Structure formats: C-alpha cells, structure tokens
C-alpha cells in the first residue's frame, strides 16, 4: 500500500466494521488542507482499494475494511461472546471483530 492507501486504511480501521461515506473519508482522512484543495481526492484511491480487495463497498457507496475470513472461524456478536465468557464457556474459533491484522492487507 502507498501512503494515501495506508492513511485511508487506518482511518477506516478505526471505525471497525461500520461503513463510512466516501465524502466523510475525503473530509477526515487527509486533513483539512487536503480537503480544501480537492474535495474528492480519495475517490480514485477508494476505487483502487476496492478492486484490490482491501475495502468493500455497500450499495449506498459507503466503504469499510473488508473483513478477513478464516475457514474455521465463526462470527459471534460481541454481546453473545460477552455472555458466554461471563458464564465461563470457552468458544474456540470465534471472531468478534472481523478485521484481520495489518500484514494481511499489506499483501493484497
């Protein structure tokens, strides 16, 4: 990833699994001066990252970091995972975040 992609990636990673509008990414990821110079600076970068499989886009045009899928992992909502943990049940192969390590996205 180049510097612009890394900046967008870290910004979207802070939102977890939530989708963020492209305009919001342009406004907040690059800083105030970059947004003042070009209001749509991140659009081509977002499209490139989407094609490479780093990001995913919903039908409304919002982006998020594409969750990393593992073969044996199951998704459990954070509320259910907390209830299970409080009751003393250990569940193997549970992924509550969905976002993989940075190294996984570097090789895409």
N, C-alpha and C positions, 0 to 999 in steps of 0.2 A: 504494500500500500504506500502511496505517496503521502505527503504531508497533509494535503487537503482531505484525502480519504480518511486518514488517521484522525484528523480533527472531527470530522463528521461521525466517524465510528465511536469515538469516545463520548461525544455529545449524546448520541442515541443510546449508547450503553448505559448512561446514567438514568435513562427513562425505563430501563428494564425491558419488559415485553410490551410496553404501550406504543401505539402508533403515534407518530408526530407529523404534523403537516409540513410540507416542503417549505412553505413561506416561513414557518417558525424556525426551521433548520437554517434557512438563509439568514434570518434575523439574529439568531443567538449563537450559532456555531462559529462564525467567523469574526465576530466582534462588530462593534458599532461602525468603525470606519469602512470595513469591507462591505457592509450592507449599504452604507451611504453611497459608495462608488458604484456598486452593481447590486440591485435588489434581487437578482436571480442567479447569483454566482454559483450556487450549489446544485442547481438543477442538472447540468450535464454530468456532474460528479455522482449525483444520486442515481441517475440512469445507468451510468457505467458500473456502479457498485451493485445495482440490482441485477444487471446482466451477468456479473461475475458470481452472483450467489451470496454476497455478503449481506445484503439487505433484502427485505421483501416488502412489497407494496400491496396495500389493500385497494379495493375498487374505488375508494374515495381519493386516492392519490397520496395517502399518508404512508410513511416509511417507518420501519423498525429493523433492529438487528435480527437476522434470520436465526431462529433457534437451532442449536446443534442437536441432531437426532442421533441417539445411540441405539443399538439393536435391542438391548435388554432393559433399557430404562423405560419406566412408566411415569407419566405425569400425574402428580397428585397435587391438588390445590394446597396452598400454604396453610389454610385453615384446617383441612383434614390432616395434613402432616403434623401440625402442632398438636391436635387432639390425640393422634396416635402416639406421638412422642411423650406427651404428658401421661398417657395411660401405661407407658412402659413397653409399647410394641415397637420393635425394630423392623422397619420395612427395607429390604435390600433393593437396590436399583431404582431408587426414587429420585427424580429430578424435579425440583420445585422451581428453578429459575429458567431453565431452557437455554440460557446464553452460555456458550462454551468459553474456554479460555482464549485469550488474545492470539495465541500461537495458531489456533485452528483457523482463524480468519485471515491471518497473515499469509497462509499458504494458498488461499483461494485466488 
